Amino acid sequence: MMRERWHPRFSRALEPIDRVVGQIAPLLAFVRS
């Protein structure tokens, strides 16, 4: 990922958030449609 290039520590902090967003995004798309 591009994020890891400019700030690996920041990327690691966001990793669990990315996972949660990855799970919620399909739900949001399903609710909106």
Buried (B, 14 or more C-beta within 10 A) or exposed (E): EEEEEEEEEEBEEBEEEEEEEEEEEEEEEEEEE
